[in-house]
Amino acid sequence: MALPRLLVRALHRAAAAAAPAAPDFNSFVARTNTCGELRAAHVGQKVTLYGWVQYQRQGLFLVLRDFQGLTQVIIPQDEAHSHVKELLSNAPLESVVRVTGTVSPRPQGQENPKMPTGDIEVKAETAEILNSCKKLPFEIKDFIKKSEALRMQYRYLDLRSSRLQWALRLRSRVVMRMREYLCNLHGFVDVETPTLFKRTPGGAKEFLVPSREAGKFYSLPQSPQQFKQLLMVGGLDRYFQVARCYRDEGSRPDRQPEFTQIDIEMSFIDQAGIQRLIEGLLQHSWPEERGSIVTPFPSMTYEEALAEYGTDKPDTRFGMKIVDVSEVLRGSNIHFVQNALSYPHGSIRAICIPQGVKYLTNKDLGSLKESAKSQFNQEIMEIICRPDGSFKSLLTKFLSEKEQSELIQALNMQEGDVVLLAAGEHKQVCSALGALRLLSANLLEAAGLALRDPTAFHFLWVVDFPLFLPKAENPTELESAHHPFTAPHPSDVSLLYSDPTKVRSQHYDLVLNGNEVGGGSIRIHSAEQQRFVLEKVLKEDSEVLSHLIEALEFGAPPHGGIALGLDRLISLIVDAPSIRDVIAFPKSFRGRDLMGNAPDYVTPEELEPYHIQVSWPLEEKEAKKN
């Protein structure tokens, strides 16, 4: 038992250790300082700086930039340093230079309080152009607007921007703190899992990789799901990985075919334990400059989320919740209301848009109604609350004073508010109103009404998802709502064998500001139950997963886990418009690498070992001939 005690002591020492010293950015290199660290305390020191020429003015001075900041360099004007003047005055912008000189205080009145180095300047004595820069395709400045395609084509230039530098360095710090929390404080083991594997039934479409065996292909895993479960069978107890994952999802505006997730699995864990772990992980790794986050995170069921927000990833930074007004209107003489309520899952629901009269135009209201019609085949009725409290609506003549009063109370309507009302099948109505809630918020904010605090971070757990959902292409068949390895809710196990459509799962999602940033579940650890789900419920060939099912027969512990989408999480932390802005070398929304022009053609000779021939569409054949 000596080894475990030593391990425990080592973990305690690591946890109790003092915070590490500030990093030494000048170790192992020829510079004495970075361009962002010189201050008044350095006056009189001789320094050597390396960086890019960001700005040069009339041969008098230039601004040198590196990853940490900017330093103003004074170009000497005396005859003795004429060669230095000529070299620095003629250096093209973004050329890489070395400058050696003395730190001096800026003349009184010429200090720049907007620059951390704004109290000093460096008087150049010697200089060297290490690499001259040719004409740039765009200026390396954050405020210069550039098309995303151009930025991605010249990504190595775009990476020089302070915005991307900050995002990538913050990402690195967050991941390092996550490693520290998981491995040093809680004994997780960082394990790399294979990238070449085999097809997994269900879930997202996977990329295929040809092999030299005729007709046989690898798949790039959409997640390390099976491997992390097998690690639990292997007794590792606590696994974690910064995992590269792949999904062939085609053209998605804000998705990437390859992405990164913080992948976690634990043995002998329940849902509450996973949630406490993730809350602690995020608190520990959260960047100080983004404020603090409060735990525990609130939680709501899938049914509650759908009923109140119309989505399983609610943005809880603002109100405008969906309200059930079925009982208020049950006695009305409105035909479409009575028709909707005559069905088993019929519902009448509404959202109240604050100050809608002031901020929304008739065109806006028309576009909201058209959106509900085109996306959800859902008709929408509007009700406007006049200053005197009366209604302006096609429904007014069908509503009694009592019903109008009850509507006002149920929706907490104020003068100038606009209500959007929908009737029909519960899920369709809620989904339509949930989408209109978000569209309305965008319109209100575009018109000047502050609704969502851009600096607020509202985390939320969504739990008790259905275990199975009807397939979109064939509603009589079922598919996994999450994946086929998710365990049923303990209270619903018997329903798995009698009525699987009513089974809740032990799946949980973590939502941040209306975006899913994590998802996981407690897994099935019974081989018999796993085989039943695959064969009887999902009608899948269990032989594809025979290795996993067999592993579950060899004493698999109860286990569960979660994966955090690192790209999405970081993009929300830094308030980036796209996940592409927090990835060093992203693909375009069509899945292309515009810098390296990938994917690209290969020759028939290169394909021959893989027993593959490309069948070209006729128009592409003609294009290749020409």
Order of alpha helices (4+ residues) and beta strands (2+ residues): alpha-beta-beta-beta-alpha-beta-beta-alpha-alpha-alpha-beta-beta-beta-alpha-beta-beta-alpha-beta-alpha-beta-alpha-alpha-beta-alpha-alpha-beta-beta-alpha-beta-alpha-beta-beta-beta-alpha-beta-beta-alpha-alpha-beta-alpha-alpha-alpha
